[in-house]
Amino acid sequence: MISDQQARKLLKDAKRIAVVGVSSDSGKTANWIADYLVQHGYEVIPVNPTLNEWNGQKVYPSVASIPGHIDIVDVFRRSEFLADVAKDAVAHGDVGMIWNQLGLSSVEAESLALGAGIPYIENRCIKIEHQYL
C-alpha cells in the first residue's frame, strides 16, 4: 500500500483515469465519481464489458483493450472481482496505479499489482482524496 501523501501526489499528477464499472444506471456511484473526475479535468475512460457507450463515450470491454498509458485504474467492482481487474491492468502493461474504492479489498489483487510494480490502493474514495488536493 502507498501512503496518503503518495496517493494524493499520484492523483494530482494523473491525467487519464480508467473507471472500471461504469453503468447504464445513472444512480450508481461509479457514474457519479466518473462525472466528478471529468468536471475536474481528467480524461475518464469508461470500462464495462456489457456497455458500448457511456455519456457519449466509447466504453472499453477491459483495461487491457485501452490504447496508451493509463495513470489510474479506478475500480468499482465487488471485492471478489478485484483480482481479475488487477490481472487485466497488469496485462495492459502501462498502468500507473490501481485504485479500489471504499469497501473494496483483495489480498490477491494487491499481490498481483505490487508484483508487477503497480502502486495499489484499496478502500479509499478517489473523490474524497481529490478534495484534499
VEXZAMAR-592654 format. One record per atom (N, C-alpha, C, O): residue in three letters; x, y, z. Coordinates in steps of 0.02 Angstrom, whole numbers, plus 50000, padded with zeros to 5 digits. Layout:
% VEXZAMAR-592654
alaXYZ;...
END
This chain:
% VEXZAMAR-592654
met500424994050000;met500005000050000;met500445006250000;met501015006250023;ile500165011549974;ile500535017849973;ile500225022650024;ile499645021850044;ser500605027650044;ser500385032350094;ser499865037250065;ser499785037750004;asp499525040750110;asp499045045850088;asp499395051050045;asp499135053049992;gln499975053250066;gln500345058350030;gln500535055949960;gln500475059649912;gln500775049749954;gln500945046949888;gln500325046449844;gln500355048149785;ala499775044149873;ala499155043449834;ala498925050149807;ala498735050649749;arg498955055249849;arg498735061849826;arg499195064749773;arg498965068049727;lys499845063349778;lys500315065749727;lys500165062249661;lys500135065549609;leu500065055649662;leu499905051949601;leu499245054549571;leu499185055149510;leu498755055949613;leu498115058449589;leu498195065449559;leu497905066949507;lys498585069649592;lys498705076449567;lys499035076349499;lys498875080549456;asp499505071749489;asp499875071349426;asp499505067649370;asp499705067949312;ala498975064049388;ala498605059949340;ala498235064149288;ala498025069749302;lys498155061249229;lys497765064349176;lys497225059549149;lys496665061649135;arg497415053149142;arg496955048149113;arg496765043049167;arg497185039749196;ile496105042449179;ile495855037849230;ile495345033149198;ile494835035349172;ala495495026749200;ala495025021649177;ala494565020049236;ala494805018249290;val493915020749226;val493425019249278;val493095012649262;val492695012149215;val493265007549300;val493015000749289;val492364999849329;val492355000249390;gly491824998749292;gly491184997749325;gly490675003249313;gly490165003649347;val490815007749263;val490295012549246;val489665008549225;val489715002749206;ser489095011849229;ser488465008349220;ser487975012449180;ser488035018549173;ser487485008949152;ser486935012449119;ser486455015349171;ser486025019449153;asp486525013449233;asp486115016049288;asp486445022349315;asp486955021949349;ser486165028149300;ser486465034549319;ser486525035449394;ser486895039749417;gly486175031449433;gly486205031949506;gly486795028349537;gly486885028749598;lys487175024649498;lys487745020849525;lys488315025549544;lys488455030449509;thr488645023949599;thr489205028049624;thr489755028749572;thr490045034149566;ala489905023549534;ala490435024049483;ala490285029749434;ala490745033149412;asn489665030549417;asn489475035949370;asn489565042749402;asn489805047349369;trp489365043549465;trp489455049949499;trp490185051949502;trp490375057649488;ile490595047049520;ile491315048449528;ile491625049949459;ile492025054549453;ala491445046049409;ala491705047349342;ala491515054349318;ala491925057849290;asp490895056349329;asp490675063149311;asp491075068349349;asp491285073349320;tyr491185067249413;tyr491585071849454;tyr492285072649425;tyr492545078149419;leu492595067049407;leu493275067249379;leu493295071049314;leu493755074949302;val492805070049271;val492765073749207;val492705081249222;val493045085349191;gln492275083049269;gln492175090049286;gln492805093349313;gln492875099449311;his493255089249339;his493885091849366;his494485090849319;his495055091049340;gly494325089849255;gly494845090049204;gly495195083549187;gly495655083549146;tyr494985078049216;tyr495285071549199;tyr494975068749136;tyr494385069749123;glu495375065049098;glu495105061149043;glu494875054449073;glu495285050549097;val494225053249072;val493945047149100;val493825042249044;val493515043848993;ile494075036249053;ile493985030849004;ile493535025649036;ile493745022049082;pro492905025149012;pro492445020349043;pro492595013149023;pro492765011648965;val492515008649072;val492645001549061;val492054997449088;val491894997949147;asn491754993549044;asn491224988949063;asn491084984449003;asn490894986948950;pro491184977949009;pro491094973548951;pro490374972948927;pro490244970148874;thr489894975548965;thr489194974848945;thr488904981248914;thr488324981348894;leu489314986548909;leu489084992848880;leu489484994548818;leu490074992748813;asn489174998048771;asn489535000648713;asn489685008048719;asn490185010548693;glu489245011648756;glu489315018848762;glu489105021148831;glu488655018348861;trp489455026248856;trp489295029248920;trp489395036748913;trp489945039048896;asn488875040648926;asn488905048048919;asn489215050248853;asn489595054948850;gly489035046748800;gly489275048548733;gly489975046048717;gly490235047548663;gln490275042448762;gln490955039948751;gln490945032448737;gln490505028748760;lys491445030248698;lys491545023148688;lys491725019948755;lys492115022748794;val491435014148768;val491605010448829;val492035004548808;val491875000848761;tyr492585003648843;tyr493044998148829;tyr492834991948869;tyr492604992548926;pro492914986148839;pro492704980048874;pro493184977848930;pro493004973948974;ser493804980448928;ser494304978548978;ser494824984048982;ser494884988148936;val495214984049034;val495764988749041;val496284987248987;val496554991848957;ala496424980848976;ala496944978948927;ala496784981348857;ala497234982048816;ser496144982648842;ser495954984848774;ser496024992348763;ser495924994748707;ile496194996048814;ile496265003348809;ile496955004948780;ile497455002648805;pro496975009048727;pro497625010948699;pro497975016148743;pro497645020448773;gly498625015848746;gly499025020848780;gly499065020148855;gly498775015648885;his499445024648884;his499575024748956;his498935026348994;his498525030448972;ile498845023149051;ile498295024549097;ile498615026449164;ile498995022449192;asp498475032349188;asp498765034449252;asp498475030649311;asp498835028349355;ile497805030049312;ile497465026749367;ile496915022249340;ile496535024249296;val496875016249366;val496305011849354;val495885012149418;val496075009449470;asp495315015549414;asp494865016549471;asp494315011249468;asp493935010949420;val494285007149520;val493875001049516;val493245001549560;val493285002949619;phe492675000149528;phe492024999749560;phe491734992849546;phe491204992249514;arg492064987749569;arg491814980849562;arg491844977649631;arg492244979749673;arg491424972749644;arg491444969349708;arg492134966249720;arg492494964549674;ser492304965449784;ser492964963049803;ser493154956449770;ser493744955449755;glu492684952049759;glu492844945549729;glu493084946249657;glu493354941449629;phe492974952049626;phe493204953049557;phe493844957149551;phe494104958149496;leu494114959449607;leu494704963749605;leu495314960349577;leu495714963549542;ala495414953949591;ala495994950449564;ala495954950249488;ala496464950949454;asp495364949149460;asp495284949149387;asp495444956049358;asp495754956449305;val495224961349391;val495384968049367;val496134969349372;val496424972349326;ala496444967049425;ala497174967849432;ala497534964149376;ala498014966749348;lys497324958049361;lys497624954249305;lys497544958049240;lys498014958349199;asp496964960949230;asp496814964849169;asp497274970949165;asp497544972549112;ala497364974449221;ala497804980349223;ala498534978349210;ala498884981849174;val498744972849239;val499434970449227;val499514968649153;val500034970149124;ala499014965549123;ala499044963649053;ala499094969849008;ala499384969448954;his498794975349029;his498834981448990;his499564983448980;his499774985248924;gly499954983249033;gly500674984449029;gly500894991649039;gly501494992949043;asp500424996349045;asp500625003449054;asp500115006949098;asp499795011749078;val500065004549160;val499605007249210;val500005010149267;val500465006949293;gly499825016249288;gly500195019649341;gly499985017649411;gly500395017749457;met499345015749420;met499095014149487;met498415010649482;met498035011949436;ile498275006249529;ile497615003349536;ile497315006149600;ile497615005949653;trp496705008849593;trp496365012149650;trp495685008849658;trp495255009549616;asn495595005149713;asn494955001949728;asn494565006149777;asn494835008449828;gln493935007249763;gln493515011749801;gln493345009249871;gln493515003549889;leu493015013449910;leu492825011949979;leu492475005149984;leu492045003449944;gly492675001450034;gly492364994950047;gly492654989250007;gly492434983450015;leu493134990649964;leu493414985449921;leu494124983549942;leu494544987949953;ser494254977049947;ser494924974749962;ser495024967649938;ser494544963749934;ser495654966049921;ser495824959349898;ser496574958349906;ser496974961849876;val496754953549946;val497464951749956;val497764949449890;val498334951349874;glu497394945449852;glu497644942949788;glu497764948649738;glu498274948849704;ala497284953249734;ala497364958949687;ala497964963149707;ala498354965349664;glu498044964449771;glu498614968349794;glu499274964849776;glu499744968049753;ser499304958449787;ser499904954549771;ser500064954849696;ser500634955749677;leu499554954049655;leu499644954349582;leu499914961149560;leu500384961649521;ala499604966449586;ala499804973249567;ala500514974749590;ala500934976849551;leu500644973649654;leu501304975249680;leu501844970849648;leu502404973149638;gly501674964649633;gly502144960149598;gly502324962649529;gly502864961149503;ala501884966549499;ala502014969449433;ala502284976649438;ala502384979949387;gly502394978849499;gly502664985549509;gly502154991149503;gly502334996849491;ile501514989549510;ile500974994449505;ile500754996449575;ile500534992149613;pro500815002849592;pro500555005049658;pro499815003249665;pro499445003149616;tyr499625001849727;tyr498954998949739;tyr498635002349799;tyr498945003149852;ile498015004449790;ile497615007549844;ile496965003749848;ile496675001849798;glu496735002649910;glu496074999649918;glu495695003049975;glu495995006050020;asn495035002449971;asn494595005050023;asn494675012650033;asn494655015050089;arg494765016349977;arg494805023649981;arg494435026649922;arg494455023949866;cys494105032249934;cys493715035549882;cys494145040749847;cys494425045249879;ile494205040149781;ile494605044749742;ile494335051849745;ile494715056649742;lys493675052649750;lys493375059349754;lys493565062649820;lys493755068449821;ile493525058949874;ile493705061749940;ile494445063749940;ile494615069149963;glu494875059449913;glu495585061049911;glu495715067049866;glu496135071249881;his495355067549810;his495435073249765;his495255079749800;his495575084949789;gln494755079649843;gln494545085749878;gln495075088249927;gln495055094049947;tyr495555083949946;tyr496105086049989;tyr496645089849949;tyr497065093149979;leu496635089349883;leu497155092449842;leu497085100049842;leu497485103449810;
END
